[in-house]
Amino acid sequence: MNLPGRARNGLNGVARELLRQPTVEKPRRQWVDDVVAWCHQHDIDLATRISGKTLRFDAALLAQIDDVLDSARIAPLGRSLSGLTSSAQPKEGVEEDKATRESPRARRVLVSFPPQPITGLSNEPRAIRDVDVQALKLSAFGALVQVENLDSFYEFSPELPALSGYANPLVVYRGDRHYGGGFALLADAWHKTHRPHIYGGDFDVKGVTLALDSNATHLLLPNIEWLTQNATPLHVPAEQFPFQRRLRKHFAALPSAHPLRNYLTLLLEKQRGLKHQWFGGEVVCVGLA
């Protein structure tokens, strides 16, 4: 029987309390009963420490528990497996904690690079790579281009007039449940560089809100004339209506001549939008603030 995670957390708390007092008494419920069952299984005599209602802890009892953990090659008290990767957990012992370990994709992002010929692989328009956020040298990129939809990401090329002023744009998939965490780390790191962050995604309430949430500085959109002709109420989902309030506040704070006002008027007042996959015409960068 492994020492349950909640029992380990409880014992770690007791260890901190024992730094200030010789004994700590806890009621017999939840994690304490887990400790009692574990001690009985491993022949740790609780003797006079236990009653029907409480368990009294002291340094000697925690030392016994640590001895058993050590002999079983399990991480001692005070050491948590929470947040460690699958490769880091074995360094703490043979116990595995899948529930709290770091996801294998926690720091991974999908990046679109210029073509990179590989022996045995036919040439592709872009090279899609799964990389660790920490392996990216952000100083090498003039702008971050965040692409919301995976199908659009696979087809996206930064060879656009709207992006010609940015040296070596870093094109990254915004992520889903698999890659969203890694992109959030990248977006935070990129924000500290104070360089342009361009959002390419659906022209709808959710899309613009996602751009704001990720600290994007620009939206990549069709020019307003083309979009006015082609945006449709069919691409404004009803379930997004409750989130319009935030965009209306953002709209009210924009200067009167700001280019984004025309786009938000189309979206909020005329209730018309357009999915990224339907974009056409000349694409431009529109500032968010």
Wavefront OBJ file of the C-alpha trace (Angstrom):
o trace
v 0.000 0.000 0.000
v 1.499 3.308 -1.092
v 1.271 6.261 1.245
v -1.768 8.132 -0.159
v -1.120 11.639 -1.440
v -3.467 13.279 1.061
v -1.773 11.382 3.915
v 1.650 12.563 2.722
v 0.398 16.151 2.558
v -1.073 15.863 6.047
v 2.149 14.423 7.461
v 4.173 17.191 5.828
v 1.952 19.689 7.612
v 2.454 17.861 10.911
v 6.228 17.929 10.389
v 6.106 21.702 10.109
v 4.021 21.951 13.286
v 6.493 19.723 15.142
v 9.191 22.318 14.538
v 7.310 24.513 17.018
v 6.002 21.944 19.537
v 6.910 18.411 20.721
v 3.626 16.699 19.803
v 0.683 17.321 17.461
v -2.732 15.718 17.907
v -5.100 15.241 14.964
v -8.686 13.920 14.867
v -9.278 10.450 13.412
v -10.776 11.348 10.047
v -9.806 11.628 6.388
v -6.031 11.508 5.932
v -5.295 10.533 9.551
v -7.141 7.229 9.089
v -5.094 6.693 5.913
v -1.941 7.079 8.029
v -3.290 4.668 10.669
v -4.049 2.006 8.033
v -0.630 2.490 6.414
v 1.169 2.225 9.762
v -0.688 -0.967 10.663
v 0.204 -2.516 7.309
v 3.870 -1.698 7.832
v 3.961 -2.901 11.461
v 4.485 0.534 12.980
v 3.189 0.307 16.532
v 1.106 3.364 17.331
v 0.919 2.217 20.993
v -0.380 4.945 23.281
v -0.431 7.535 20.502
v -3.779 6.360 19.162
v -7.300 6.543 20.557
v -10.719 6.112 19.052
v -10.874 9.815 18.249
v -7.307 11.091 17.748
v -3.750 10.240 16.709
v -0.844 11.938 18.433
v 2.207 12.606 16.287
v 5.778 13.177 17.456
v 9.237 13.221 15.876
v 9.856 9.540 16.684
v 6.726 8.420 14.815
v 7.626 10.478 11.734
v 11.140 9.015 11.855
v 9.663 5.507 11.806
v 7.482 6.406 8.840
v 10.505 7.823 7.003
v 12.486 4.626 7.722
v 9.785 2.529 6.068
v 9.602 4.879 3.094
v 13.376 4.787 2.721
v 13.537 0.975 2.841
v 10.852 0.813 0.146
v 12.748 3.385 -1.978
v 9.876 5.855 -1.727
v 10.365 9.617 -1.412
v 10.651 10.689 2.255
v 8.276 13.081 3.986
v 8.804 16.684 2.963
v 9.444 15.639 -0.642
v 6.504 16.037 -3.010
v 6.002 14.306 -6.358
v 3.461 16.939 -7.343
v 4.345 18.761 -10.550
v 7.348 16.566 -11.369
v 7.689 15.042 -14.823
v 7.569 11.285 -15.393
v 11.357 11.284 -15.780
v 11.906 13.332 -12.603
v 9.636 11.249 -10.353
v 11.907 8.149 -10.435
v 14.739 10.233 -8.961
v 12.599 10.591 -5.834
v 11.914 6.850 -5.505
v 9.869 4.077 -7.100
v 6.490 5.590 -6.247
v 4.535 7.054 -9.161
v 1.941 9.796 -8.855
v 0.160 10.121 -12.197
v -2.523 12.414 -10.811
v -0.160 15.244 -9.884
v 2.790 14.761 -12.210
v 3.529 17.334 -14.872
v 1.857 16.485 -18.168
v 4.304 15.392 -20.912
v 2.977 18.312 -22.978
v 2.949 20.879 -20.170
v 5.821 22.839 -21.757
v 5.376 21.746 -25.378
v 4.152 23.903 -28.257
v 3.571 23.306 -31.951
v 5.696 25.653 -34.044
v 5.652 26.243 -37.807
v 9.150 26.797 -39.212
v 10.422 27.425 -42.758
v 10.902 24.194 -44.779
v 13.634 21.959 -43.396
v 14.592 19.113 -45.779
v 14.812 15.740 -44.045
v 16.110 12.573 -45.685
v 13.240 10.183 -46.305
v 10.534 12.844 -45.964
v 9.029 14.600 -48.963
v 9.312 18.376 -49.032
v 6.630 20.254 -47.098
v 5.595 23.927 -47.404
v 6.281 24.382 -43.694
v 8.063 22.267 -41.061
v 5.789 21.605 -38.059
v 7.729 20.848 -34.886
v 6.700 19.901 -31.346
v 9.223 21.776 -29.169
v 9.852 22.629 -25.525
v 9.067 26.272 -24.786
v 12.368 26.583 -22.921
v 14.273 25.546 -26.068
v 13.032 28.574 -28.016
v 15.410 31.540 -28.177
v 12.830 34.313 -28.271
v 15.435 36.921 -29.203
v 15.646 35.303 -32.659
v 12.073 36.257 -33.553
v 10.669 39.655 -34.436
v 7.043 38.832 -33.684
v 4.889 36.057 -32.260
v 2.019 34.892 -34.485
v -0.572 32.937 -32.529
v -2.896 30.796 -34.687
v -6.129 29.759 -33.001
v -7.361 26.850 -35.136
v -5.266 23.758 -35.800
v -6.317 23.363 -39.444
v -5.481 27.019 -40.109
v -2.154 26.569 -38.307
v -1.091 23.699 -40.561
v -1.848 25.805 -43.640
v -0.569 29.131 -42.303
v 2.399 30.840 -43.953
v 3.855 34.106 -42.641
v 4.697 35.142 -46.220
v 2.024 37.830 -46.075
v 2.434 41.552 -46.860
v 0.880 42.295 -43.456
v 3.780 40.484 -41.754
v 6.584 41.685 -44.040
v 7.776 44.221 -41.479
v 8.571 41.530 -38.908
v 11.837 39.597 -39.106
v 11.475 35.833 -38.696
v 7.957 35.629 -37.166
v 7.467 32.800 -34.670
v 4.281 30.990 -35.787
v 2.736 28.926 -32.976
v -0.505 26.978 -32.535
v -2.508 28.477 -29.675
v -3.189 25.002 -28.362
v -6.013 22.856 -27.065
v -6.058 20.581 -24.027
v -2.810 19.079 -25.298
v -0.801 22.222 -26.099
v -2.690 25.048 -24.381
v -0.545 24.958 -21.231
v 2.695 25.226 -23.165
v 1.385 28.135 -25.201
v 0.319 29.986 -22.032
v 3.913 29.737 -20.776
v 5.199 31.029 -24.118
v 2.713 33.917 -24.181
v 3.783 35.002 -20.689
v 7.457 34.860 -21.640
v 6.824 36.695 -24.906
v 4.863 39.459 -23.175
v 8.026 40.354 -21.243
v 9.906 40.984 -24.502
v 7.548 43.891 -25.383
v 7.543 42.776 -29.024
v 4.477 42.410 -31.296
v 2.137 39.496 -30.613
v -0.248 38.928 -33.523
v -3.413 36.857 -33.171
v -4.733 34.917 -36.156
v -8.092 33.367 -35.393
v -11.850 33.566 -35.781
v -13.395 37.003 -36.075
v -15.981 36.492 -33.353
v -16.421 37.410 -29.693
v -14.455 34.432 -28.448
v -11.592 35.002 -30.864
v -11.070 38.644 -29.956
v -11.440 37.831 -26.250
v -8.814 35.082 -26.517
v -6.483 37.575 -28.175
v -6.930 40.035 -25.310
v -6.485 37.300 -22.682
v -3.151 36.234 -24.190
v -1.809 39.821 -24.267
v -1.828 39.939 -28.056
v -1.056 43.360 -29.507
v -2.642 42.913 -32.955
v -5.325 40.958 -34.797
v -4.632 39.506 -38.239
v -7.845 40.219 -40.171
v -9.133 40.869 -43.687
v -9.376 44.570 -44.492
v -12.606 46.108 -43.216
v -14.110 46.624 -46.685
v -13.753 42.940 -47.609
v -14.877 41.772 -44.174
v -17.955 44.012 -44.241
v -18.998 42.331 -47.485
v -18.315 38.780 -46.326
v -18.938 38.579 -42.557
v -22.128 36.712 -41.668
v -24.486 36.310 -38.683
v -24.052 32.544 -39.144
v -20.518 32.854 -37.737
v -21.586 34.580 -34.514
v -22.527 31.721 -32.141
v -25.350 32.513 -29.723
v -23.423 30.967 -26.825
v -20.853 33.772 -27.142
v -23.376 36.570 -26.559
v -22.830 36.731 -22.763
v -19.144 37.550 -23.369
v -19.862 40.625 -25.480
v -19.935 42.869 -22.426
v -16.154 42.790 -22.108
v -15.651 43.721 -25.757
v -18.139 46.577 -25.449
v -16.076 47.976 -22.562
v -12.918 47.605 -24.671
v -14.672 49.336 -27.573
v -15.705 52.256 -25.348
v -12.104 52.767 -24.211
v -10.674 52.991 -27.746
v -9.846 56.399 -29.287
v -12.512 57.627 -31.715
v -10.300 57.126 -34.794
v -8.929 53.696 -33.797
v -9.165 51.156 -36.690
v -10.425 48.423 -34.375
v -13.636 50.362 -33.739
v -14.929 49.567 -37.239
v -14.291 45.875 -36.706
v -15.950 45.784 -33.302
v -18.931 47.702 -34.685
v -19.354 45.006 -37.314
v -19.076 42.300 -34.671
v -21.068 43.838 -31.800
v -23.624 46.108 -33.438
v -24.257 44.269 -36.689
v -23.699 40.828 -35.080
v -21.621 39.552 -37.966
v -18.417 37.543 -37.831
v -16.298 35.149 -39.863
v -14.344 31.980 -39.108
v -10.617 32.091 -39.792
v -10.886 29.443 -42.489
v -13.152 31.768 -44.529
v -10.786 34.758 -44.542
v -9.961 36.245 -47.943
v -8.929 39.456 -49.610
v -6.048 41.533 -48.310
v -5.118 40.611 -44.717
v -3.948 43.403 -42.390
v -2.660 43.783 -38.825
v -5.102 45.699 -36.628
v -3.918 46.986 -33.270
v -5.853 45.831 -30.213
v -5.139 48.911 -28.089
l 1 2 3 4 5 6 7 8 9 10 11 12 13 14 15 16 17 18 19 20 21 22 23 24 25 26 27 28 29 30 31 32 33 34 35 36 37 38 39 40 41 42 43 44 45 46 47 48 49 50 51 52 53 54 55 56 57 58 59 60 61 62 63 64 65 66 67 68 69 70 71 72 73 74 75 76 77 78 79 80 81 82 83 84 85 86 87 88 89 90 91 92 93 94 95 96 97 98 99 100 101 102 103 104 105 106 107 108 109 110 111 112 113 114 115 116 117 118 119 120 121 122 123 124 125 126 127 128 129 130 131 132 133 134 135 136 137 138 139 140 141 142 143 144 145 146 147 148 149 150 151 152 153 154 155 156 157 158 159 160 161 162 163 164 165 166 167 168 169 170 171 172 173 174 175 176 177 178 179 180 181 182 183 184 185 186 187 188 189 190 191 192 193 194 195 196 197 198 199 200 201 202 203 204 205 206 207 208 209 210 211 212 213 214 215 216 217 218 219 220 221 222 223 224 225 226 227 228 229 230 231 232 233 234 235 236 237 238 239 240 241 242 243 244 245 246 247 248 249 250 251 252 253 254 255 256 257 258 259 260 261 262 263 264 265 266 267 268 269 270 271 272 273 274 275 276 277 278 279 280 281 282 283 284 285 286 287 288 289
